[in-house]
Amino acid sequence: MSLPVLESAVQPQKGIRRRKVMLALARNSYLYAMFALPALYFIVFHYVPMFGNLIAFEDYNVVQGFFHSDWVGLKFFREFMTDPYFWKLVRNTLLLSVYTILFSFPAPVIFALLLNELRLSLFKRFVQSVTYLPHFLSTVVVAGMLVNFLSIDGLFNQLIQFFGGQKIQFLNEAGWFRTIYVGSEIWQGTGWGTIIYLAALTAIDPQLYEAARMDGAGRLRQMWSVTLPGMAPVIIILLLLNLGHIMSVGFEKILLLYTGSTYETADVIQTYVYRRGLLDADLSYATAVSIFQSVLAFVLVVLANQVARKVSDTSLW
């Protein structure tokens, strides 16, 4: 068949497909109009600023501008990886994130399991409401409360003295920083984190509990054999999403709590980016460090997703 004949056969199909698309757009015009604003928001504020990451590959000069600064390739990435602070920053970031996941992530799961066992609905709602409250406190307020409670004359030191102990400078001793940070994360996020797990519990078939009781299973056995497996897909998905933030710990809280004497355990990649980028105005270097952090987090998520796919049927993709 000659080329003109092929083109004449394809053209009507393209026309039919275009008419179907236009018809679908006209039929669902309200839905597309509702979608337009969120899409515009993400394009303008999340995707367009990504082009700014190009300054990590330039010796960015404010006077010369974005398009006329000298191109330096991977120079700042190499500088960061040979920086004396490199391993300390990576270690602190990973340890704070891993400790947060190890201790803070299971807390809402356990709390949701315990709440599910409460039979007095009024008391259950009261406990839920009280535990939700810390989530609504701003980071500044939480940091202020921690500074007051953990100061040398604060509540915790008064309790230690009451029981005959010696005062501890919690906020000035590097060894205490990770405990304070992870403890505050558990306190602030446990109640709010239970919402998704409690919603997952409502999807479990009540007949499974009835069958378990007929087999002689007690409350603890039902929790282990019915409730926990029912929550497992949600737990795995949320764990994978949490792993995506493993290289980005709560920057604001650390910035408000750390001092020069706690840098050894508190200084993380994001606080270093803040100091180099905003305080020292070394924008190219700070952007390179930030990109390095993002790439490392992406690799960790992909690896975790592969592991989750192999050990269970649940994964992000």
Backbone torsions as a table, in degrees:
resi	resn	phi	psi	omega
1	MET	NA	134.0	-177.6
2	SER	-74.9	162.5	-176.5
3	LEU	-61.3	-44.8	179.1
4	PRO	-60.2	-34.9	-179.6
5	VAL	-67.7	-40.4	177.9
6	LEU	-61.2	-45.7	-179.6
7	GLU	-61.0	-40.6	-179.8
8	SER	-66.4	-27.2	177.7
9	ALA	-78.4	-32.1	-177.1
10	VAL	-78.7	-35.1	-175.5
11	GLN	-55.7	-47.2	179.0
12	PRO	-61.2	-35.5	179.0
13	GLN	-65.0	-41.5	177.4
14	LYS	-62.1	-40.1	180.0
15	GLY	-64.7	-40.0	178.8
16	ILE	-65.3	-42.6	-179.2
17	ARG	-64.3	-40.2	179.4
18	ARG	-65.0	-40.6	179.4
19	ARG	-64.6	-37.0	178.7
20	LYS	-65.0	-40.5	179.3
21	VAL	-64.6	-44.6	-179.7
22	MET	-63.9	-38.3	178.8
23	LEU	-65.2	-41.5	178.7
24	ALA	-65.1	-40.1	177.4
25	LEU	-63.2	-42.4	-179.2
26	ALA	-68.0	-39.0	-177.3
27	ARG	-68.4	-35.6	-177.7
28	ASN	-111.9	34.9	-174.7
29	SER	-61.0	-35.6	-179.5
30	TYR	-66.4	-40.4	179.2
31	LEU	-65.0	-42.0	179.8
32	TYR	-68.6	-32.7	177.3
33	ALA	-66.3	-39.2	177.4
34	MET	-67.2	-32.7	-178.8
35	PHE	-76.3	-23.4	-172.1
36	ALA	-63.1	-44.9	-176.3
37	LEU	-64.8	-49.6	176.4
38	PRO	-60.1	-38.3	179.4
39	ALA	-63.8	-41.5	178.9
40	LEU	-63.3	-40.6	179.4
41	TYR	-59.2	-48.0	-178.0
42	PHE	-67.6	-36.6	179.7
43	ILE	-66.1	-45.8	-174.8
44	VAL	-73.6	-44.4	-171.3
45	PHE	-99.3	-11.9	-178.0
46	HIS	-119.5	-36.7	-176.2
47	TYR	-94.6	-43.6	179.6
48	VAL	-60.1	-43.2	179.0
49	PRO	-62.3	-16.2	178.9
50	MET	-61.7	-27.2	178.2
51	PHE	-63.8	-23.6	177.1
52	GLY	-64.3	-19.2	178.8
53	ASN	-65.0	-15.0	179.3
54	LEU	-62.7	-21.2	-179.6
55	ILE	-68.7	-13.6	174.8
56	ALA	-67.4	-20.7	-179.7
57	PHE	-103.8	7.8	179.2
58	GLU	-122.8	156.7	167.9
59	ASP	-88.1	79.4	-166.6
60	TYR	-63.8	130.0	177.9
61	ASN	-124.9	126.0	-175.8
62	VAL	-61.6	-37.1	-177.6
63	VAL	-69.9	-44.3	-178.6
64	GLN	-73.8	-26.1	175.9
65	GLY	86.5	179.9	-173.6
66	PHE	-66.1	-38.7	-173.0
67	PHE	-92.7	-11.0	-175.2
68	HIS	-117.3	2.0	177.0
69	SER	-72.5	155.6	-176.9
70	ASP	-71.0	136.5	-180.0
71	TRP	-82.8	127.1	-176.7
72	VAL	-122.0	1.9	177.8
73	GLY	66.0	-128.2	-175.0
74	LEU	-95.6	20.2	-176.1
75	LYS	-54.7	-46.3	-175.4
76	PHE	-74.3	-28.0	175.2
77	PHE	-66.7	-42.8	178.8
78	ARG	-65.4	-38.8	179.1
79	GLU	-62.8	-40.4	-179.0
80	PHE	-66.4	-41.1	-176.7
81	MET	-71.8	-16.9	174.5
82	THR	-106.0	6.4	178.8
83	ASP	-67.7	137.2	178.3
84	PRO	-58.4	-25.7	-179.9
85	TYR	-82.5	-10.7	-168.5
86	PHE	-53.0	-57.5	-174.5
87	TRP	-67.3	-33.9	178.8
88	LYS	-65.7	-41.4	179.8
89	LEU	-65.9	-45.6	179.7
90	VAL	-63.3	-43.3	-179.8
91	ARG	-61.7	-48.7	-178.7
92	ASN	-62.8	-42.4	-179.6
93	THR	-63.1	-47.9	-178.4
94	LEU	-65.3	-43.1	-177.6
95	LEU	-64.8	-43.8	178.8
96	LEU	-62.5	-40.7	-179.7
97	SER	-68.7	-44.6	-178.9
98	VAL	-64.2	-43.9	178.0
99	TYR	-62.2	-39.1	179.6
100	THR	-63.9	-43.4	-179.9
101	ILE	-68.0	-41.5	-177.4
102	LEU	-63.6	-41.4	-173.9
103	PHE	-103.1	-34.2	-176.2
104	SER	-85.9	-35.4	-177.2
105	PHE	-66.9	-43.6	-179.7
106	PRO	-70.6	-20.5	-175.2
107	ALA	-57.5	-47.9	178.6
108	PRO	-64.9	-32.4	179.3
109	VAL	-64.5	-49.0	-180.0
110	ILE	-63.5	-42.3	-178.7
111	PHE	-64.5	-38.7	178.4
112	ALA	-66.0	-38.3	177.7
113	LEU	-63.6	-41.4	179.6
114	LEU	-68.2	-42.4	178.7
115	LEU	-61.7	-36.8	-179.0
116	ASN	-63.9	-23.7	-179.1
117	GLU	-85.8	-12.7	178.9
118	LEU	-70.5	136.0	-179.2
119	ARG	-102.6	-23.0	177.9
120	LEU	-81.9	104.0	-173.0
121	SER	-63.0	-35.8	-179.2
122	LEU	-64.8	-45.8	178.4
123	PHE	-65.0	-37.3	179.0
124	LYS	-62.3	-45.4	179.5
125	ARG	-65.2	-36.8	179.2
126	PHE	-63.7	-46.3	179.5
127	VAL	-61.7	-42.9	178.8
128	GLN	-59.9	-47.1	-177.2
129	SER	-62.8	-42.0	-178.8
130	VAL	-64.8	-40.4	-177.5
131	THR	-76.5	-19.8	176.5
132	TYR	-72.3	-30.8	-168.1
133	LEU	-54.8	-45.8	-177.9
134	PRO	-57.5	-25.4	-179.3
135	HIS	-64.0	-30.2	-175.4
136	PHE	-85.3	-3.9	176.5
137	LEU	-79.4	138.6	179.0
138	SER	-71.8	159.7	-179.9
139	THR	-59.9	-35.3	-179.9
140	VAL	-64.2	-42.7	179.9
141	VAL	-65.4	-44.4	-179.9
142	VAL	-61.9	-44.4	179.1
143	ALA	-62.5	-40.5	177.9
144	GLY	-62.4	-41.8	178.2
145	MET	-63.3	-42.6	180.0
146	LEU	-63.6	-41.9	179.5
147	VAL	-61.6	-41.5	-179.8
148	ASN	-69.1	-45.7	-177.4
149	PHE	-68.1	-33.1	-172.9
150	LEU	-101.0	4.6	178.6
151	SER	-67.8	170.1	-174.8
152	ILE	-62.1	-29.1	176.7
153	ASP	-108.8	18.5	-176.5
154	GLY	-79.2	-177.1	-174.8
155	LEU	-59.7	-45.4	-175.7
156	PHE	-65.4	-41.7	179.3
157	ASN	-68.7	-32.2	176.4
158	GLN	-66.5	-39.1	177.0
159	LEU	-66.1	-40.7	178.4
160	ILE	-61.9	-42.6	178.2
161	GLN	-65.4	-36.9	-179.3
162	PHE	-60.9	-36.1	179.7
163	PHE	-92.1	12.7	173.1
164	GLY	89.9	11.1	-179.5
165	GLY	-90.6	177.1	178.5
166	GLN	-98.3	148.7	179.3
167	LYS	-64.3	146.1	-179.9
168	ILE	-121.8	135.5	176.2
169	GLN	-87.2	78.1	-173.5
170	PHE	-55.0	-44.7	-172.0
171	LEU	-83.3	-6.3	179.7
172	ASN	-113.2	0.3	179.1
173	GLU	-107.6	121.9	-175.7
174	ALA	-59.7	-31.9	-177.7
175	GLY	-65.8	-19.3	-177.6
176	TRP	-94.4	-13.5	-169.4
177	PHE	-61.7	-46.3	-176.8
178	ARG	-64.1	-38.3	178.3
179	THR	-63.1	-43.5	-180.0
180	ILE	-63.9	-45.1	-177.0
181	TYR	-64.1	-50.4	-177.6
182	VAL	-65.5	-39.9	178.9
183	GLY	-60.6	-42.4	180.0
184	SER	-68.2	-34.1	177.6
185	GLU	-64.6	-41.3	179.0
186	ILE	-63.5	-46.7	-178.0
187	TRP	-62.3	-40.2	-174.3
188	GLN	-80.9	-28.8	-170.5
189	GLY	-109.6	-10.9	-174.3
190	THR	-63.2	-50.0	-177.0
191	GLY	-61.7	-45.8	-178.9
192	TRP	-66.1	-36.9	-178.2
193	GLY	-67.2	-20.7	-178.3
194	THR	-73.0	-17.8	-175.1
195	ILE	-57.1	-48.5	-177.0
196	ILE	-66.2	-39.9	-178.6
197	TYR	-68.9	-37.9	177.2
198	LEU	-65.7	-36.2	175.8
199	ALA	-64.9	-38.5	178.7
200	ALA	-65.2	-33.1	-179.2
201	LEU	-65.5	-30.7	-179.0
202	THR	-68.5	-18.3	-178.6
203	ALA	-85.8	-6.6	-179.2
204	ILE	-77.2	132.5	-177.9
205	ASP	-66.0	121.6	179.6
206	PRO	-60.3	-24.2	179.4
207	GLN	-64.1	-26.1	177.3
208	LEU	-65.5	-40.2	177.2
209	TYR	-65.7	-41.2	-179.6
210	GLU	-63.1	-42.3	178.3
211	ALA	-64.8	-38.6	179.5
212	ALA	-65.4	-41.0	178.8
213	ARG	-64.6	-39.4	178.5
214	MET	-64.2	-27.5	176.6
215	ASP	-84.0	2.7	176.6
216	GLY	89.5	14.4	-179.2
217	ALA	-76.1	133.9	175.5
218	GLY	-82.2	-174.3	-178.0
219	ARG	-61.9	-42.8	-178.2
220	LEU	-66.4	-41.0	179.6
221	ARG	-66.9	-38.4	176.8
222	GLN	-63.4	-39.3	179.9
223	MET	-63.6	-41.6	-176.3
224	TRP	-73.9	-39.7	-171.5
225	SER	-95.6	-21.3	-176.9
226	VAL	-116.4	-54.3	-173.2
227	THR	-67.1	-50.3	-176.3
228	LEU	-64.2	-44.8	175.0
229	PRO	-61.1	-33.4	178.3
230	GLY	-66.3	-30.0	179.8
231	MET	-88.6	-11.7	-171.0
232	ALA	-54.8	-47.1	180.0
233	PRO	-58.5	-40.7	179.7
234	VAL	-67.0	-40.3	179.8
235	ILE	-61.3	-43.8	-178.2
236	ILE	-65.5	-44.5	-179.9
237	ILE	-62.0	-45.3	-179.1
238	LEU	-67.3	-33.9	177.1
239	LEU	-64.2	-42.2	178.1
240	LEU	-63.3	-40.8	178.7
241	LEU	-65.8	-36.9	177.1
242	ASN	-66.4	-35.8	178.3
243	LEU	-64.4	-26.3	176.7
244	GLY	-64.2	-22.0	179.9
245	HIS	-105.9	18.3	-173.9
246	ILE	-65.2	-26.3	179.4
247	MET	-97.6	7.5	179.0
248	SER	-131.0	84.4	179.3
249	VAL	-77.0	175.4	-177.4
250	GLY	-64.9	87.7	-173.5
251	PHE	-59.1	-43.9	-174.2
252	GLU	-63.7	-43.1	-178.1
253	LYS	-65.5	-40.7	179.2
254	ILE	-63.3	-43.6	-178.5
255	LEU	-61.4	-34.7	-178.6
256	LEU	-80.2	-23.5	-173.5
257	LEU	-102.3	-28.1	-171.5
258	TYR	-79.8	154.4	177.1
259	THR	-131.9	174.1	180.0
260	GLY	-58.3	-33.9	-177.9
261	SER	-76.0	-13.1	179.8
262	THR	-110.4	10.0	179.1
263	TYR	-56.5	-33.6	-174.4
264	GLU	-56.7	-34.4	-179.5
265	THR	-115.1	-14.0	-172.7
266	ALA	-103.9	-20.0	-176.2
267	ASP	-74.6	117.7	-178.3
268	VAL	-117.6	175.7	-175.4
269	ILE	-58.1	-41.7	-176.0
270	GLN	-68.2	-37.6	177.6
271	THR	-68.6	-33.8	176.9
272	TYR	-66.5	-41.7	176.9
273	VAL	-60.5	-40.8	179.2
274	TYR	-61.3	-45.5	-177.9
275	ARG	-67.9	-45.0	-178.1
276	ARG	-72.0	-38.0	-175.3
277	GLY	-79.2	-50.8	-174.0
278	LEU	-93.7	-39.9	-177.7
279	LEU	-81.3	-41.0	-179.7
280	ASP	-94.8	-4.8	-180.0
281	ALA	57.5	30.2	176.4
282	ASP	-95.4	74.3	-167.9
283	LEU	-68.2	-40.4	-178.4
284	SER	-63.3	-46.3	-179.5
285	TYR	-63.5	-45.4	-179.5
286	ALA	-62.2	-39.0	178.6
287	THR	-66.4	-40.0	178.2
288	ALA	-61.2	-42.0	179.0
289	VAL	-64.3	-41.5	-179.7
290	SER	-64.1	-40.8	178.2
291	ILE	-65.7	-41.1	177.5
292	PHE	-57.1	-43.3	179.4
293	GLN	-62.5	-43.1	-178.9
294	SER	-65.6	-42.5	-180.0
295	VAL	-63.7	-42.3	179.2
296	LEU	-63.0	-41.0	178.3
297	ALA	-63.9	-40.3	179.1
298	PHE	-62.6	-43.5	179.3
299	VAL	-61.7	-41.7	-179.9
300	LEU	-63.9	-39.7	179.0
301	VAL	-65.2	-43.2	179.4
302	VAL	-61.5	-44.6	179.6
303	LEU	-62.9	-44.4	179.9
304	ALA	-63.4	-37.9	178.9
305	ASN	-65.4	-38.7	177.5
306	GLN	-64.0	-42.0	179.3
307	VAL	-64.1	-45.0	-179.7
308	ALA	-61.8	-36.7	-179.7
309	ARG	-67.7	-33.3	-178.7
310	LYS	-77.8	-37.3	-175.7
311	VAL	-90.4	-13.3	179.2
312	SER	-150.2	178.4	179.2
313	ASP	-92.5	3.5	-175.7
314	THR	-108.0	130.9	175.5
315	SER	-157.6	167.3	-178.6
316	LEU	-73.5	-33.6	177.3
317	TRP	-149.0	NA	NA
